[in-house]
Amino acid sequence: MPKEFPLNKPGFHPFAELIGLHFTSIADGRSQCTLKVNGKLMNPHNVLHGGIVYSMADTGMGTALYTRLNEGEMCATVEIKVAYFAAVSSGTLLCNTRIIHKSKSIAVMESEIENNGKIVAKAMGTYSIFKAKRD
């Protein structure tokens, strides 16, 4: 039975809250999240720090995969590759994520990040799936 991932429950995902990431949908191997660009997320060149885009993709991927994990399973990022197409200095980012492939122990995910309808980055990630250790 797939696990549930609460949609924007305060305190559930502190890092997402810190950067202002909000989920708009989470279901069946997919997720969608948004993030409003603000001055605290900029790099010294006054454009959005690439780590924010990476964080959106990573968080979106883990969340999408979470919907396909069974009770007692967890996942962890193995690697993510991000291609950045355009600098972002304002607006709201939209990250759409989906599972490309999932086996018993590994999953491959894809995220596409848009700003005002324009694709600004794409990411592909690999995740390990494993049983949670019990104390």
Rosetta blueprint (number, residue, H / E / L):
1 M L
2 P E
3 K L
4 E L
5 F L
6 P L
7 L L
8 N L
9 K L
10 P L
11 G L
12 F L
13 H L
14 P H
15 F H
16 A H
17 E H
18 L H
19 I H
20 G L
21 L E
22 H E
23 F E
24 T E
25 S E
26 I E
27 A E
28 D L
29 G L
30 R E
31 S E
32 Q E
33 C E
34 T E
35 L E
36 K E
37 V L
38 N L
39 G H
40 K H
41 L H
42 M E
43 N L
44 P L
45 H L
46 N L
47 V L
48 L E
49 H L
50 G H
51 G H
52 I H
53 V H
54 Y H
55 S H
56 M H
57 A H
58 D H
59 T H
60 G H
61 M H
62 G H
63 T H
64 A H
65 L H
66 Y H
67 T L
68 R L
69 L L
70 N E
71 E L
72 G L
73 E E
74 M E
75 C E
76 A E
77 T E
78 V E
79 E E
80 I E
81 K E
82 V E
83 A E
84 Y E
85 F L
86 A L
87 A L
88 V L
89 S L
90 S L
91 G L
92 T E
93 L E
94 L E
95 C E
96 N E
97 T E
98 R E
99 I E
100 I E
101 H E
102 K E
103 S L
104 K L
105 S L
106 I E
107 A E
108 V E
109 M E
110 E E
111 S E
112 E E
113 I E
114 E E
115 N E
116 N L
117 G L
118 K E
119 I E
120 V E
121 A E
122 K E
123 A E
124 M E
125 G E
126 T E
127 Y E
128 S E
129 I E
130 F E
131 K E
132 A L
133 K L
134 R L
135 D L
